[in-house]
Amino acid sequence: MKTVRIVGVPEHFNFPWQLTIDEGMFNEIGIDLQWTDIPEGTGKMCEMLRKNETDLAVILTEGILKDIANGNESVILQTYVQSPLQWGIHVNAKSNYQTVDDLYGKKAAISRYGSGSELMTYVNAANQKWSFDSLSFEIINTLSGAVEALTNNTADYFMWDRFMTQPIVDQGVFRRIGVCPTPWPCFMIVARKDFYNQNKALVNNLIETINQTTAEFKMIPSIDKTLASVFNQKLEDIQQWLQITKWSQKKPTETQFNQIIADLIQFKIINQPLSYSEVVV
């Protein structure tokens, strides 16, 4: 039995991994898959890949590509979620901010530098035609840190998956004043390059196994009720999320990859192109 370490955010996107682990499907192919939830998100996971604290990660596309461009020796194994992530733009429910325009020059709460919550502020700024120089940040580490920062007015707004923040909106803590979808597939499965090179057959078997689950995930009886219970969500919100979420069982094509890279350069998330053959294995 080979132990493999993997990290991801504790969100409904990753529930297929938990199911597959619980059903013993990885054990059947000789893999002891050790999953660790990382509530701090993509910036923390990039750091863990660099420090050999994990072998694999399920990670935001924009975050891992930025870190690879900055020297992270990881490779993309496959697109995990093909559909865009719906980044809600949230403010303190008691604030006077009513529209995204009101946030020009205001401070964004971000989990850490290099995280999706930081990088998507640049996408939003570009969409709003704001100068990137107008952006400033407050590091909050986790979603609970964002609640604290917006409540205490140490930050003005926070971008996070709109479905995962829905309970906080329902409680009247956050108010959502906009949504900014990613222009690219939202999650990739990545590996440290040295781990992949030493374990190619094992990694390929692991990918085939998770793909079996994601291909059939929406057909699991009462999966909407299960997700609503596990993630403290209203059933109608989970049903809407399931409707718009599309898991992938394929690698990004070179054309798709080059378009993502072009978008990342446009949003100044990375400075120069990356090579498909070097990044996608």
VOBATI-698799 format. One line per field, with one value per residue (C-alpha): residue in three letters; x, y, z; residue number from 1. Coordinates in steps of 0.05 Angstrom, whole numbers. Example, Ala and Ser with C-alpha at 12.3 -4.5 7.8 and 13.67 -1.06 7.14 Angstrom:
VOBATI-698799
resn ALA|SER
xx 246|273
yy -90|-21
zz 156|143
resi 1|2
END
This chain:
VOBATI-698799
resn MET|LYS|THR|VAL|ARG|ILE|VAL|GLY|VAL|PRO|GLU|HIS|PHE|ASN|PHE|PRO|TRP|GLN|LEU|THR|ILE|ASP|GLU|GLY|MET|PHE|ASN|GLU|ILE|GLY|ILE|ASP|LEU|GLN|TRP|THR|ASP|ILE|PRO|GLU|GLY|THR|GLY|LYS|MET|CYS|GLU|MET|LEU|ARG|LYS|ASN|GLU|THR|ASP|LEU|ALA|VAL|ILE|LEU|THR|GLU|GLY|ILE|LEU|LYS|ASP|ILE|ALA|ASN|GLY|ASN|GLU|SER|VAL|ILE|LEU|GLN|THR|TYR|VAL|GLN|SER|PRO|LEU|GLN|TRP|GLY|ILE|HIS|VAL|ASN|ALA|LYS|SER|ASN|TYR|GLN|THR|VAL|ASP|ASP|LEU|TYR|GLY|LYS|LYS|ALA|ALA|ILE|SER|ARG|TYR|GLY|SER|GLY|SER|GLU|LEU|MET|THR|TYR|VAL|ASN|ALA|ALA|ASN|GLN|LYS|TRP|SER|PHE|ASP|SER|LEU|SER|PHE|GLU|ILE|ILE|ASN|THR|LEU|SER|GLY|ALA|VAL|GLU|ALA|LEU|THR|ASN|ASN|THR|ALA|ASP|TYR|PHE|MET|TRP|ASP|ARG|PHE|MET|THR|GLN|PRO|ILE|VAL|ASP|GLN|GLY|VAL|PHE|ARG|ARG|ILE|GLY|VAL|CYS|PRO|THR|PRO|TRP|PRO|CYS|PHE|MET|ILE|VAL|ALA|ARG|LYS|ASP|PHE|TYR|ASN|GLN|ASN|LYS|ALA|LEU|VAL|ASN|ASN|LEU|ILE|GLU|THR|ILE|ASN|GLN|THR|THR|ALA|GLU|PHE|LYS|MET|ILE|PRO|SER|ILE|ASP|LYS|THR|LEU|ALA|SER|VAL|PHE|ASN|GLN|LYS|LEU|GLU|ASP|ILE|GLN|GLN|TRP|LEU|GLN|ILE|THR|LYS|TRP|SER|GLN|LYS|LYS|PRO|THR|GLU|THR|GLN|PHE|ASN|GLN|ILE|ILE|ALA|ASP|LEU|ILE|GLN|PHE|LYS|ILE|ILE|ASN|GLN|PRO|LEU|SER|TYR|SER|GLU|VAL|VAL|VAL
xx 0|30|14|-3|-15|-66|-94|-155|-205|-261|-315|-369|-326|-282|-337|-324|-255|-284|-335|-282|-237|-295|-315|-245|-235|-164|-146|-169|-114|-61|-64|-72|-97|-87|-132|-120|-169|-134|-183|-130|-137|-92|-35|-24|-28|24|70|58|75|140|159|143|87|39|44|-19|-67|-136|-123|-148|-124|-102|-64|-24|-6|19|61|88|107|144|184|138|159|90|53|-20|-49|-119|-175|-217|-276|-288|-341|-322|-320|-373|-335|-384|-363|-383|-386|-407|-483|-486|-439|-461|-431|-486|-451|-383|-367|-369|-309|-259|-198|-224|-187|-199|-194|-152|-133|-60|-19|-22|-91|-152|-182|-124|-118|-192|-190|-146|-196|-252|-211|-197|-271|-288|-230|-198|-124|-88|-52|-119|-120|-99|-104|-116|-92|-145|-123|-192|-265|-276|-219|-257|-320|-278|-245|-309|-346|-289|-281|-207|-225|-281|-297|-282|-286|-302|-344|-415|-445|-398|-411|-487|-500|-461|-503|-567|-545|-541|-466|-445|-483|-466|-463|-436|-410|-346|-339|-270|-258|-227|-240|-235|-198|-138|-108|-33|27|97|138|187|130|96|160|172|100|69|29|3|-17|-53|-92|-110|-136|-177|-208|-230|-257|-303|-334|-339|-369|-427|-429|-493|-530|-518|-587|-602|-533|-564|-592|-526|-487|-537|-530|-454|-441|-498|-531|-602|-625|-645|-575|-541|-588|-570|-496|-501|-536|-479|-420|-385|-330|-278|-245|-195|-131|-137|-121|-63|-112|-150|-86|-59|-124|-120|-48|-68|-123|-75|-26|-82|-101|-27|-31|30|80|100|73|82|96|39|87|125|64|12|34
yy 0|67|128|189|258|304|372|413|463|437|453|415|412|361|317|265|253|239|191|154|148|125|72|43|53|79|22|-27|-2|-2|72|98|168|216|277|341|400|467|523|575|557|559|602|554|494|524|531|459|434|474|448|375|375|344|302|325|383|401|475|538|544|617|605|545|573|637|597|552|615|637|572|520|454|423|396|394|324|342|393|375|423|449|501|571|588|639|688|728|799|808|868|877|873|938|977|1031|996|980|966|940|1010|1033|989|1027|1043|1001|945|872|816|758|691|703|730|683|658|660|713|759|741|748|820|834|801|842|906|892|880|946|982|1000|1014|956|1008|1023|953|942|880|854|782|742|669|636|648|660|711|746|749|782|831|855|858|899|942|924|905|929|870|796|751|677|622|650|584|570|640|635|615|677|720|686|703|777|781|789|823|801|860|824|759|752|685|658|663|592|523|533|473|431|367|378|339|356|342|295|255|247|226|172|147|156|91|100|172|152|98|148|197|142|125|195|204|145|181|250|223|193|242|279|212|190|184|244|273|343|328|298|360|407|371|365|437|471|496|505|449|498|529|462|442|506|494|422|447|495|454|408|361|342|276|304|343|414|415|458|507|513|520|575|613|609|634|691|711|707|752|801|805|813|751|723|762|713|650|580|519|469|410|429|443|391|318
zz 0|-22|20|-22|10|-22|-1|-21|6|52|2|-35|-99|-63|-34|-89|-60|9|-20|-59|2|47|-3|-4|-78|-72|-24|-77|-124|-69|-50|21|2|60|48|87|86|76|95|80|6|-55|-29|29|-18|-65|-5|15|-55|-54|15|0|51|1|-62|-97|-92|-118|-130|-164|-235|-230|-165|-186|-254|-221|-173|-228|-265|-201|-196|-164|-194|-200|-260|-280|-284|-304|-301|-240|-247|-317|-300|-274|-200|-182|-138|-96|-78|-5|42|114|112|153|107|59|-2|-51|-117|-139|-163|-91|-76|-119|-76|-18|18|-1|50|22|52|32|-25|-85|-65|-110|-65|-82|-156|-170|-143|-204|-250|-219|-223|-297|-309|-275|-311|-245|-239|-205|-163|-130|-98|-25|18|88|100|137|126|128|117|192|187|132|175|230|183|150|217|248|185|177|106|61|16|6|-54|-44|-75|-71|-51|7|34|26|99|122|75|101|172|154|166|93|37|-34|-83|-143|-174|-214|-250|-269|-344|-340|-310|-235|-206|-229|-200|-194|-169|-148|-210|-175|-144|-211|-246|-194|-191|-260|-263|-192|-205|-270|-232|-178|-230|-264|-197|-179|-250|-240|-180|-211|-276|-236|-178|-197|-206|-134|-100|-56|-65|-61|8|31|9|40|106|105|84|122|58|36|-9|-65|-64|-70|-127|-164|-151|-177|-239|-258|-235|-285|-264|-316|-331|-381|-385|-412|-486|-511|-541|-475|-436|-481|-474|-398|-401|-447|-398|-339|-375|-393|-319|-300|-257|-294|-336|-392|-426|-398|-441|-445|-454|-390|-346|-368|-364
resi 1|2|3|4|5|6|7|8|9|10|11|12|13|14|15|16|17|18|19|20|21|22|23|24|25|26|27|28|29|30|31|32|33|34|35|36|37|38|39|40|41|42|43|44|45|46|47|48|49|50|51|52|53|54|55|56|57|58|59|60|61|62|63|64|65|66|67|68|69|70|71|72|73|74|75|76|77|78|79|80|81|82|83|84|85|86|87|88|89|90|91|92|93|94|95|96|97|98|99|100|101|102|103|104|105|106|107|108|109|110|111|112|113|114|115|116|117|118|119|120|121|122|123|124|125|126|127|128|129|130|131|132|133|134|135|136|137|138|139|140|141|142|143|144|145|146|147|148|149|150|151|152|153|154|155|156|157|158|159|160|161|162|163|164|165|166|167|168|169|170|171|172|173|174|175|176|177|178|179|180|181|182|183|184|185|186|187|188|189|190|191|192|193|194|195|196|197|198|199|200|201|202|203|204|205|206|207|208|209|210|211|212|213|214|215|216|217|218|219|220|221|222|223|224|225|226|227|228|229|230|231|232|233|234|235|236|237|238|239|240|241|242|243|244|245|246|247|248|249|250|251|252|253|254|255|256|257|258|259|260|261|262|263|264|265|266|267|268|269|270|271|272|273|274|275|276|277|278|279|280|281
END
